[in-house]
Structure formats: structure tokens, C-alpha cells
Amino acid sequence: MSVAIVLLLLLASAGAIVYPLLPGRTPADQEPTVTDGDIERVVRDLRTARNSDGLLCPQCGKSYQAGDLFCVRCGQDLPQDKPMPLGPVCPSCGAAIEETDQFCAKCGHTIAVGEVA
């Protein structure tokens, strides 16, 4: 009985080795490999998409996002472009306010009647 089990195991292992080598069998499709160049290209595209508004450090040329105060490469102060409000502004800090406001929401300055610029 044990001889029969050993023979069956030998036949099964031999079949497992020989079966992939039979004619007409093609190797399994391999996963496509990703190269370092592919990764660098994708990272470059993501950086370009992230900085589509063209904000560059005036000192070193490194891109930055709106709202950043300092360059991450050279530490240079970055220009802060504040849009000018179209309506009345606080005489203390220049923040946009409504004509009926009594206090500035940004700095807390008391706004007297007729003081609105």
C-alpha cells in the first residue's frame, strides 16, 4: 500500500514538472514592469498639474502653491498677491466689509458711520 502512495506522489510531481514544458503551452503573461523613467515622468506631470497657475519662487524658481509664505527650497519670502476688494474696506486693515458693518471681522476695528472708504 505504501509503495502505491509513493508511486502516485512521484507521478504527480513528475507531471507538475513536465506539464508546463509540453508543446503548445505558452508561458503566463508577465506583469508589465514600471521603470524609474516612467515614475519620474508621472511625478513631473503631477507637479506640472499641481502648479498650473505658474507660481514660482523669485529667488530659485521652485514652484509653490498659493498661500505659501516661504519657499521650501531656499527659504525666500514669497510674494503675497491680495486681490483688492471691490466694495468698502476697513480703514485699519483694508479687509472687505459691508456698508452696514459696525466692526471689522478681520481686525475688530470699530467702524464709525461715514468712516468707510
MODELLER restraints for C-alpha pairs under 7 A, 6 or more apart:
rsr = mdl.restraints
at = mdl.atoms
rsr.add(forms.Gaussian(group=physical.xy_distance, feature=features.Distance(at['CA:51:A'], at['CA:63:A']), mean=6.66, stdev=0.5))
rsr.add(forms.Gaussian(group=physical.xy_distance, feature=features.Distance(at['CA:51:A'], at['CA:65:A']), mean=6.76, stdev=0.5))
rsr.add(forms.Gaussian(group=physical.xy_distance, feature=features.Distance(at['CA:55:A'], at['CA:63:A']), mean=5.64, stdev=0.5))
rsr.add(forms.Gaussian(group=physical.xy_distance, feature=features.Distance(at['CA:55:A'], at['CA:64:A']), mean=5.71, stdev=0.5))
rsr.add(forms.Gaussian(group=physical.xy_distance, feature=features.Distance(at['CA:55:A'], at['CA:65:A']), mean=6.72, stdev=0.5))
rsr.add(forms.Gaussian(group=physical.xy_distance, feature=features.Distance(at['CA:56:A'], at['CA:62:A']), mean=5.45, stdev=0.5))
rsr.add(forms.Gaussian(group=physical.xy_distance, feature=features.Distance(at['CA:56:A'], at['CA:63:A']), mean=4.34, stdev=0.5))
rsr.add(forms.Gaussian(group=physical.xy_distance, feature=features.Distance(at['CA:56:A'], at['CA:64:A']), mean=6.01, stdev=0.5))
rsr.add(forms.Gaussian(group=physical.xy_distance, feature=features.Distance(at['CA:57:A'], at['CA:63:A']), mean=6.18, stdev=0.5))
rsr.add(forms.Gaussian(group=physical.xy_distance, feature=features.Distance(at['CA:57:A'], at['CA:64:A']), mean=7.00, stdev=0.5))
rsr.add(forms.Gaussian(group=physical.xy_distance, feature=features.Distance(at['CA:57:A'], at['CA:71:A']), mean=6.45, stdev=0.5))
rsr.add(forms.Gaussian(group=physical.xy_distance, feature=features.Distance(at['CA:57:A'], at['CA:78:A']), mean=6.45, stdev=0.5))
rsr.add(forms.Gaussian(group=physical.xy_distance, feature=features.Distance(at['CA:59:A'], at['CA:76:A']), mean=6.70, stdev=0.5))
rsr.add(forms.Gaussian(group=physical.xy_distance, feature=features.Distance(at['CA:60:A'], at['CA:74:A']), mean=6.79, stdev=0.5))
rsr.add(forms.Gaussian(group=physical.xy_distance, feature=features.Distance(at['CA:62:A'], at['CA:73:A']), mean=6.88, stdev=0.5))
rsr.add(forms.Gaussian(group=physical.xy_distance, feature=features.Distance(at['CA:69:A'], at['CA:77:A']), mean=6.06, stdev=0.5))
rsr.add(forms.Gaussian(group=physical.xy_distance, feature=features.Distance(at['CA:69:A'], at['CA:78:A']), mean=5.37, stdev=0.5))
rsr.add(forms.Gaussian(group=physical.xy_distance, feature=features.Distance(at['CA:70:A'], at['CA:76:A']), mean=5.56, stdev=0.5))
rsr.add(forms.Gaussian(group=physical.xy_distance, feature=features.Distance(at['CA:70:A'], at['CA:77:A']), mean=4.72, stdev=0.5))
rsr.add(forms.Gaussian(group=physical.xy_distance, feature=features.Distance(at['CA:70:A'], at['CA:78:A']), mean=5.30, stdev=0.5))
rsr.add(forms.Gaussian(group=physical.xy_distance, feature=features.Distance(at['CA:71:A'], at['CA:77:A']), mean=6.63, stdev=0.5))
rsr.add(forms.Gaussian(group=physical.xy_distance, feature=features.Distance(at['CA:71:A'], at['CA:78:A']), mean=6.47, stdev=0.5))
rsr.add(forms.Gaussian(group=physical.xy_distance, feature=features.Distance(at['CA:85:A'], at['CA:96:A']), mean=5.62, stdev=0.5))
rsr.add(forms.Gaussian(group=physical.xy_distance, feature=features.Distance(at['CA:87:A'], at['CA:96:A']), mean=6.67, stdev=0.5))
rsr.add(forms.Gaussian(group=physical.xy_distance, feature=features.Distance(at['CA:88:A'], at['CA:96:A']), mean=6.05, stdev=0.5))
rsr.add(forms.Gaussian(group=physical.xy_distance, feature=features.Distance(at['CA:88:A'], at['CA:97:A']), mean=5.76, stdev=0.5))
rsr.add(forms.Gaussian(group=physical.xy_distance, feature=features.Distance(at['CA:88:A'], at['CA:98:A']), mean=6.49, stdev=0.5))
rsr.add(forms.Gaussian(group=physical.xy_distance, feature=features.Distance(at['CA:88:A'], at['CA:99:A']), mean=6.62, stdev=0.5))
rsr.add(forms.Gaussian(group=physical.xy_distance, feature=features.Distance(at['CA:88:A'], at['CA:116:A']), mean=6.06, stdev=0.5))
rsr.add(forms.Gaussian(group=physical.xy_distance, feature=features.Distance(at['CA:88:A'], at['CA:117:A']), mean=5.47, stdev=0.5))
rsr.add(forms.Gaussian(group=physical.xy_distance, feature=features.Distance(at['CA:89:A'], at['CA:95:A']), mean=5.29, stdev=0.5))
rsr.add(forms.Gaussian(group=physical.xy_distance, feature=features.Distance(at['CA:89:A'], at['CA:96:A']), mean=4.49, stdev=0.5))
rsr.add(forms.Gaussian(group=physical.xy_distance, feature=features.Distance(at['CA:89:A'], at['CA:97:A']), mean=5.35, stdev=0.5))
rsr.add(forms.Gaussian(group=physical.xy_distance, feature=features.Distance(at['CA:89:A'], at['CA:116:A']), mean=6.49, stdev=0.5))
rsr.add(forms.Gaussian(group=physical.xy_distance, feature=features.Distance(at['CA:89:A'], at['CA:117:A']), mean=5.82, stdev=0.5))
rsr.add(forms.Gaussian(group=physical.xy_distance, feature=features.Distance(at['CA:90:A'], at['CA:96:A']), mean=6.42, stdev=0.5))
rsr.add(forms.Gaussian(group=physical.xy_distance, feature=features.Distance(at['CA:90:A'], at['CA:97:A']), mean=6.32, stdev=0.5))
rsr.add(forms.Gaussian(group=physical.xy_distance, feature=features.Distance(at['CA:90:A'], at['CA:104:A']), mean=6.34, stdev=0.5))
rsr.add(forms.Gaussian(group=physical.xy_distance, feature=features.Distance(at['CA:90:A'], at['CA:116:A']), mean=6.60, stdev=0.5))
rsr.add(forms.Gaussian(group=physical.xy_distance, feature=features.Distance(at['CA:91:A'], at['CA:116:A']), mean=6.80, stdev=0.5))
rsr.add(forms.Gaussian(group=physical.xy_distance, feature=features.Distance(at['CA:91:A'], at['CA:117:A']), mean=6.64, stdev=0.5))
rsr.add(forms.Gaussian(group=physical.xy_distance, feature=features.Distance(at['CA:92:A'], at['CA:109:A']), mean=6.61, stdev=0.5))
rsr.add(forms.Gaussian(group=physical.xy_distance, feature=features.Distance(at['CA:93:A'], at['CA:107:A']), mean=6.69, stdev=0.5))
rsr.add(forms.Gaussian(group=physical.xy_distance, feature=features.Distance(at['CA:95:A'], at['CA:106:A']), mean=6.74, stdev=0.5))
rsr.add(forms.Gaussian(group=physical.xy_distance, feature=features.Distance(at['CA:97:A'], at['CA:104:A']), mean=6.69, stdev=0.5))
rsr.add(forms.Gaussian(group=physical.xy_distance, feature=features.Distance(at['CA:102:A'], at['CA:110:A']), mean=6.04, stdev=0.5))
rsr.add(forms.Gaussian(group=physical.xy_distance, feature=features.Distance(at['CA:102:A'], at['CA:111:A']), mean=5.01, stdev=0.5))
rsr.add(forms.Gaussian(group=physical.xy_distance, feature=features.Distance(at['CA:102:A'], at['CA:112:A']), mean=6.85, stdev=0.5))
rsr.add(forms.Gaussian(group=physical.xy_distance, feature=features.Distance(at['CA:103:A'], at['CA:109:A']), mean=5.52, stdev=0.5))
rsr.add(forms.Gaussian(group=physical.xy_distance, feature=features.Distance(at['CA:103:A'], at['CA:110:A']), mean=4.61, stdev=0.5))
rsr.add(forms.Gaussian(group=physical.xy_distance, feature=features.Distance(at['CA:103:A'], at['CA:111:A']), mean=5.36, stdev=0.5))
rsr.add(forms.Gaussian(group=physical.xy_distance, feature=features.Distance(at['CA:104:A'], at['CA:110:A']), mean=6.69, stdev=0.5))
